[in-house]
Amino acid sequence: MGAQAALPFALLDQISLIGTPARVADRLQAYHEVGVTNLTFTAVGNTIDERIASVRTMAEVLDMSGCAS
């Protein structure tokens, strides 16, 4: 059993920014509203192209959230 399988989905959902871009943007905004100023982002993907796409998606989500400075 992998580490992810050992954790309940509800916990993963609370501690991770997962979901649609709109949902992640909403979660980023909520973090921003309570004063969070730093987050760690890990680009995911099996290839460099997939990881680059992940970074681009996160940049778009940051723009959607209105939190980018």
PADODO-863509 format. One record per residue (C-alpha): z, x, y. Coordinates in Angstrom, 3 decimals, padded with zeros to 6 digits. Example, Ala and Ser with C-alpha at 12.3 -4.5 7.8 and 13.67 -1.06 7.14 Angstrom:
[node [007.800,012.300,-004.500]]
[node [007.140,013.670,-001.060]]
end
This chain:
[node [000.000,000.000,000.000]]
[node [-001.000,001.425,003.394]]
[node [001.292,001.487,006.405]]
[node [-000.602,-001.342,008.085]]
[node [-000.196,-003.568,005.029]]
[node [003.548,-002.900,005.044]]
[node [003.965,-004.284,008.584]]
[node [003.893,-008.012,009.299]]
[node [000.909,-009.077,011.405]]
[node [003.232,-010.609,014.021]]
[node [004.806,-007.193,014.629]]
[node [001.434,-005.456,014.847]]
[node [000.308,-008.141,017.283]]
[node [003.359,-007.551,019.491]]
[node [003.068,-003.773,019.662]]
[node [-000.721,-003.353,019.681]]
[node [-003.506,-004.417,021.989]]
[node [-005.671,-006.184,019.433]]
[node [-007.981,-009.162,019.685]]
[node [-010.921,-010.220,021.782]]
[node [-011.653,-008.331,024.994]]
[node [-010.386,-011.320,027.012]]
[node [-007.131,-011.416,025.052]]
[node [-006.582,-007.674,025.436]]
[node [-007.294,-007.951,029.183]]
[node [-004.667,-010.706,029.445]]
[node [-002.149,-008.552,027.569]]
[node [-002.893,-005.585,029.840]]
[node [-002.314,-007.797,032.872]]
[node [001.033,-008.922,031.431]]
[node [002.089,-005.293,030.923]]
[node [000.991,-004.497,034.482]]
[node [003.015,-007.398,035.887]]
[node [006.243,-006.058,034.366]]
[node [005.675,-002.563,035.710]]
[node [004.054,-000.676,032.842]]
[node [002.060,002.182,034.347]]
[node [001.034,004.199,031.275]]
[node [-000.425,003.223,027.921]]
[node [-001.847,005.299,025.106]]
[node [-005.322,004.403,023.887]]
[node [-006.823,005.710,020.675]]
[node [-010.573,005.421,020.242]]
[node [-011.353,004.014,016.823]]
[node [-014.438,004.382,014.692]]
[node [-015.827,006.292,011.764]]
[node [-018.490,008.064,013.792]]
[node [-018.611,009.604,017.246]]
[node [-020.909,006.777,018.365]]
[node [-018.371,004.177,017.215]]
[node [-015.574,006.003,019.035]]
[node [-017.656,006.209,022.218]]
[node [-018.347,002.471,021.953]]
[node [-014.598,001.905,021.589]]
[node [-013.928,003.852,024.795]]
[node [-016.637,001.908,026.636]]
[node [-015.196,-001.392,025.461]]
[node [-011.735,-000.367,026.650]]
[node [-013.150,000.582,030.064]]
[node [-014.743,-002.880,030.309]]
[node [-011.466,-004.516,029.274]]
[node [-009.577,-002.539,031.931]]
[node [-012.038,-003.809,034.538]]
[node [-011.593,-007.378,033.261]]
[node [-007.811,-007.065,033.502]]
[node [-007.848,-006.021,037.138]]
[node [-005.338,-003.261,036.332]]
[node [-007.628,-000.253,036.650]]
[node [-006.939,001.936,039.633]]
end
